[in-house]
Amino acid sequence: MITPARDRYASRSDRGAAIVQRHDPVVYGRPDDAPASGLDTTQLASYERDGFIMLKNFFSAQETAALMHEVQRLTVDPAIRRREEAITERGSDAVRSVFMVHKLSKVLARLSQDMRLVNIARQILGSDVYIHQSRANIKPGFKGKEFYWHSDFETWHVEDGMPAMRALSCSVLLTDNNASNGPLMVMPGSHKQFVSCVGETPEEHYKASLKKQEYGVPDTLSLKLLADQGGVETLMGPAGSVVFFDCNTMHGSNSNISPSPRSNVFMVYNSVDNALGSPKFGLTPRPEFIATRESFAAIKPVEPGYLRAVGK
């Protein structure tokens, strides 16, 4: 009889909340493997230490305007708003997120393949990559609700069957992210520890969690310990900036009660060597628009220039 391997990142089981040391590397590639458009040695060390890095003014104003125009088009398109990929705020018809944007939009499909982004993802993850998930997050002025503290990997591990911490998120800032409109907040160094959460996950949990997550939410004591260790950093930057952050970095954001909207596009890159298995506890796999399963084929990068063409 074969004994099942012990889950190093067990969560939502009969155990209580716990903080577990990370068993996986943060940077899988070597600094000298860096492509011409990758991170330099100092940037890569910063990412490994903190679990994130912000690259300001990564995209030109023209490129950023073209991306923003495309996201606005998606959010007002009645056909898109009727799809299950469009998530509205609780108690409002304001669009909170649009998922699978790399399939719904040719422009954002090219963004997901942008050589400048893909090269950094491949450098950090040490392999070819594919898109695990993509989405546009929109926080309209006065109406945009918070995203509570969480580690993406905890959800992807339990609900999607992602084996290891070999994925990252790339957030492209389409509007200025400032102190008042609910920018991304992170806990530096939190990616080096895994927070095991409590609570039995209901079937089709995603239908509620995309509006407000209630399972896979860290306990307050664990959050305080992580914040005491590394603090909390607010990632403010001008439109066109890009943030890369590790799949296990604890992050969240406040509500937007300012007049200024906050719009970002997220691309989640996963290593082709870290393809999804079965979800934990016999859960039904989440829909394709949340967790890619149809194909784990490597992205074929495209040269910059496609956004300038769109903006003409």
C-alpha positions as CSV (number, residue, x, y, z in Angstrom):
1,M,0.0,0.0,0.0
2,I,1.4,3.4,-1.0
3,T,1.2,6.1,1.6
4,P,0.0,9.4,0.2
5,A,2.7,12.1,0.4
6,R,2.2,14.6,3.2
7,D,1.0,18.0,2.1
8,R,3.7,20.5,3.1
9,Y,1.2,23.3,2.8
10,A,-1.9,21.8,4.4
11,S,-4.7,24.3,4.9
12,R,-8.5,24.3,5.6
13,S,-8.1,20.9,7.2
14,D,-9.0,19.8,10.7
15,R,-5.8,21.5,12.0
16,G,-5.9,25.0,13.4
17,A,-4.2,28.1,12.0
18,A,-0.5,27.8,11.7
19,I,2.5,29.5,10.1
20,V,4.7,27.0,8.2
21,Q,8.2,27.7,6.7
22,R,8.3,27.8,3.0
23,H,9.9,24.8,1.3
24,D,10.2,26.1,-2.2
25,P,12.7,28.5,-3.8
26,V,11.6,32.1,-4.4
27,V,13.8,32.6,-7.5
28,Y,14.3,29.4,-9.5
29,G,16.5,30.9,-12.2
30,R,20.1,32.2,-11.8
31,P,21.0,35.9,-12.1
32,D,23.4,35.2,-14.9
33,D,20.5,33.6,-16.9
34,A,18.8,37.0,-17.1
35,P,17.6,37.9,-20.6
36,A,18.3,41.4,-21.9
37,S,14.9,42.6,-20.7
38,G,14.9,40.8,-17.4
39,L,15.7,42.0,-13.9
40,D,19.3,42.9,-13.0
41,T,21.1,41.2,-10.1
42,T,20.1,43.9,-7.6
43,Q,16.4,43.8,-8.6
44,L,16.3,40.0,-8.5
45,A,17.8,40.0,-5.0
46,S,15.2,42.5,-3.9
47,Y,12.4,40.4,-5.2
48,E,13.8,37.3,-3.5
49,R,14.2,39.2,-0.2
50,D,10.8,41.0,-0.2
51,G,8.6,38.9,-2.4
52,F,7.8,41.7,-4.8
53,I,9.2,44.5,-6.9
54,M,7.7,47.6,-8.5
55,L,9.1,48.8,-11.8
56,K,7.9,52.4,-12.3
57,N,7.0,53.8,-15.7
58,F,7.5,50.3,-17.3
59,F,5.0,51.1,-20.1
60,S,5.0,54.3,-22.0
61,A,2.1,56.8,-21.7
62,Q,0.8,55.8,-25.1
63,E,0.9,52.0,-24.3
64,T,-0.8,52.6,-21.0
65,A,-3.6,54.6,-22.6
66,A,-4.2,51.9,-25.1
67,L,-4.5,49.3,-22.3
68,M,-6.8,51.5,-20.3
69,H,-9.0,52.1,-23.3
70,E,-9.3,48.3,-23.8
71,V,-10.2,47.6,-20.1
72,Q,-12.8,50.4,-20.2
73,R,-14.3,48.9,-23.4
74,L,-14.6,45.5,-21.7
75,T,-16.3,46.9,-18.6
76,V,-19.0,48.8,-20.4
77,D,-19.7,46.1,-23.1
78,P,-23.1,44.7,-22.3
79,A,-22.1,41.3,-23.7
80,I,-19.1,41.1,-21.4
81,R,-21.0,42.3,-18.4
82,R,-23.5,39.4,-18.9
83,R,-20.8,36.8,-18.8
84,E,-19.8,34.9,-15.7
85,E,-16.2,36.3,-16.1
86,A,-17.6,39.8,-15.1
87,I,-17.8,40.1,-11.3
88,T,-19.8,43.0,-9.8
89,E,-19.4,44.5,-6.3
90,R,-21.7,43.3,-3.5
91,G,-24.9,45.3,-3.6
92,S,-24.0,47.2,-6.7
93,D,-23.8,46.8,-10.5
94,A,-20.3,48.3,-10.5
95,V,-17.8,45.9,-12.1
96,R,-15.2,44.7,-9.6
97,S,-13.2,42.3,-11.9
98,V,-13.3,40.8,-15.3
99,F,-11.5,37.5,-15.5
100,M,-9.9,35.7,-18.4
101,V,-9.1,39.0,-20.2
102,H,-6.3,37.3,-22.2
103,K,-9.1,35.3,-23.9
104,L,-11.7,38.0,-24.1
105,S,-9.4,40.6,-25.7
106,K,-6.8,40.4,-28.4
107,V,-5.0,43.4,-27.0
108,L,-4.8,41.9,-23.5
109,A,-3.8,38.6,-25.1
110,R,-0.8,40.3,-26.6
111,L,-0.1,41.9,-23.2
112,S,0.1,38.5,-21.6
113,Q,2.6,37.5,-24.2
114,D,4.7,40.7,-24.0
115,M,8.3,39.7,-24.1
116,R,9.2,42.3,-21.4
117,L,6.8,40.7,-18.9
118,V,7.3,37.1,-20.0
119,N,11.1,37.3,-19.8
120,I,10.9,38.5,-16.2
121,A,8.5,35.7,-15.3
122,R,10.6,33.1,-16.9
123,Q,13.7,34.5,-15.2
124,I,12.2,34.3,-11.7
125,L,10.4,30.9,-12.2
126,G,13.3,29.3,-14.0
127,S,11.2,27.8,-16.8
128,D,8.7,28.5,-19.6
129,V,5.4,29.8,-18.3
130,Y,1.7,29.8,-19.1
131,I,-1.2,32.0,-17.9
132,H,-2.9,30.5,-14.9
133,Q,-5.3,33.3,-14.5
134,S,-5.8,36.9,-15.9
135,R,-8.1,39.6,-14.8
136,A,-8.8,43.3,-14.8
137,N,-9.5,44.7,-11.3
138,I,-11.5,47.9,-11.3
139,K,-12.0,50.0,-8.2
140,P,-14.4,52.8,-9.3
141,G,-14.4,56.0,-7.3
142,F,-16.6,55.9,-4.2
143,K,-17.7,52.3,-4.8
144,G,-14.6,50.1,-5.1
145,K,-14.5,47.6,-2.2
146,E,-11.5,46.2,-0.4
147,F,-9.6,42.9,-1.1
148,Y,-8.8,41.5,2.3
149,W,-5.4,40.1,3.2
150,H,-4.6,36.8,1.6
151,S,-2.0,34.6,0.0
152,D,-2.9,33.6,-3.6
153,F,-1.1,30.4,-3.3
154,E,-3.2,29.2,-0.4
155,T,-6.3,29.4,-2.6
156,W,-4.6,28.1,-5.7
157,H,-3.1,25.1,-3.7
158,V,-6.4,24.1,-2.0
159,E,-9.0,25.0,-4.7
160,D,-7.0,24.5,-7.9
161,G,-4.4,21.9,-6.9
162,M,-1.3,24.0,-7.7
163,P,1.5,21.9,-6.3
164,A,4.3,24.3,-5.4
165,M,5.1,28.0,-5.0
166,R,6.3,28.5,-8.5
167,A,4.0,31.1,-9.8
168,L,3.8,34.9,-9.6
169,S,1.4,37.8,-10.4
170,C,2.2,40.7,-12.6
171,S,0.1,43.8,-12.0
172,V,0.1,46.5,-14.7
173,L,-1.1,49.8,-13.2
174,L,-3.4,51.5,-15.7
175,T,-4.2,54.5,-13.5
176,D,-2.1,56.2,-10.9
177,N,-2.2,54.1,-7.7
178,N,-2.1,56.7,-4.9
179,A,-2.6,56.7,-1.1
180,S,-6.4,57.4,-1.4
181,N,-7.7,55.1,-4.1
182,G,-7.0,51.7,-2.6
183,P,-3.5,50.7,-3.9
184,L,-2.0,47.2,-3.4
185,M,-0.5,46.6,0.1
186,V,2.0,43.9,0.8
187,M,3.8,42.5,3.8
188,P,7.5,42.3,2.8
189,G,9.1,38.9,3.6
190,S,5.7,37.2,4.2
191,H,6.3,35.0,1.1
192,K,8.8,33.0,3.1
193,Q,6.2,31.6,5.4
194,F,2.9,29.9,4.6
195,V,-0.2,30.7,6.7
196,S,-2.5,27.6,7.1
197,C,-6.1,28.8,7.3
198,V,-9.1,27.2,9.0
199,G,-12.6,26.4,7.7
200,E,-14.1,23.7,5.4
201,T,-14.3,25.0,1.8
202,P,-17.8,24.8,0.4
203,E,-18.4,23.6,-3.2
204,E,-18.5,26.5,-5.7
205,H,-16.9,28.7,-3.2
206,Y,-15.6,30.9,-6.0
207,K,-19.1,32.3,-6.6
208,A,-18.9,34.1,-3.3
209,S,-15.2,34.5,-2.8
210,L,-14.8,36.6,-6.0
211,K,-16.9,39.3,-4.3
212,K,-15.7,38.7,-0.8
213,Q,-13.5,35.9,0.4
214,E,-14.5,34.1,3.6
215,Y,-12.4,30.9,3.4
216,G,-8.7,30.9,2.9
217,V,-8.6,34.1,5.0
218,P,-5.6,34.3,7.4
219,D,-6.3,34.6,11.1
220,T,-5.5,38.0,12.7
221,L,-2.8,36.7,15.0
222,S,-0.8,35.3,12.0
223,L,-1.3,38.5,10.1
224,K,0.0,40.5,13.1
225,L,3.1,38.3,13.4
226,L,3.9,38.7,9.7
227,A,3.3,42.5,9.9
228,D,5.5,42.7,13.0
229,Q,8.3,40.9,11.1
230,G,8.2,42.8,7.8
231,G,5.8,45.7,8.2
232,V,3.2,46.7,5.6
233,E,4.2,48.5,2.4
234,T,1.8,50.4,0.2
235,L,2.7,50.1,-3.5
236,M,2.0,53.5,-5.0
237,G,3.1,54.4,-8.5
238,P,2.1,56.2,-11.7
239,A,0.1,54.6,-14.4
240,G,2.3,52.4,-16.6
241,S,4.2,50.9,-13.7
242,V,4.3,47.2,-13.1
243,V,4.4,45.1,-9.9
244,F,5.7,41.5,-9.8
245,F,4.9,39.6,-6.6
246,D,5.3,36.1,-5.5
247,C,2.3,33.8,-5.3
248,N,2.7,33.5,-1.5
249,T,3.2,37.2,-0.7
250,M,0.5,38.4,1.8
251,H,-1.3,41.2,0.1
252,G,-4.6,43.1,0.1
253,S,-6.0,46.6,-0.5
254,N,-8.4,49.1,1.0
255,S,-11.7,50.3,-0.3
256,N,-11.7,53.2,-2.7
257,I,-13.8,56.0,-1.3
258,S,-11.9,58.7,-3.2
259,P,-13.3,60.2,-6.5
260,S,-10.4,58.7,-8.5
261,P,-10.8,55.2,-10.0
262,R,-8.1,52.6,-9.7
263,S,-7.7,50.1,-12.5
264,N,-5.0,47.4,-12.9
265,V,-4.6,44.3,-15.1
266,F,-3.2,41.1,-13.5
267,M,-1.5,38.3,-15.3
268,V,-0.7,35.2,-13.2
269,Y,2.3,33.3,-14.7
270,N,2.8,29.7,-13.6
271,S,5.7,27.5,-14.4
272,V,4.9,24.8,-17.0
273,D,6.6,22.5,-14.5
274,N,4.0,23.4,-11.9
275,A,0.8,22.4,-13.7
276,L,-2.4,22.0,-11.7
277,G,-3.4,18.7,-10.1
278,S,-6.6,17.8,-8.4
279,P,-8.1,20.3,-5.9
280,K,-7.9,19.3,-2.2
281,F,-10.7,17.5,-0.3
282,G,-12.3,16.3,-3.5
283,L,-13.5,19.7,-4.5
284,T,-14.7,20.2,-8.0
285,P,-12.2,22.1,-10.1
286,R,-13.0,25.8,-10.5
287,P,-14.1,27.1,-13.9
288,E,-11.5,27.6,-16.7
289,F,-11.9,31.4,-16.4
290,I,-10.4,31.3,-12.9
291,A,-7.9,28.5,-13.2
292,T,-6.5,27.4,-16.6
293,R,-6.6,23.6,-17.2
294,E,-7.3,23.2,-20.9
295,S,-3.7,23.7,-21.8
296,F,-0.4,24.3,-20.0
297,A,1.5,25.1,-23.2
298,A,4.3,27.6,-22.9
299,I,3.6,31.2,-23.9
300,K,5.3,32.4,-27.1
301,P,6.5,35.9,-26.4
302,V,5.8,38.8,-28.7
303,E,7.9,41.8,-29.4
304,P,6.9,45.2,-28.0
305,G,5.1,47.5,-30.5
306,Y,1.6,46.1,-30.6
307,L,0.3,48.7,-28.2
308,R,1.6,51.6,-30.2
309,A,-0.2,50.2,-33.2
310,V,-3.4,50.0,-31.2
311,G,-3.1,53.5,-30.0
312,K,-2.8,55.1,-33.5
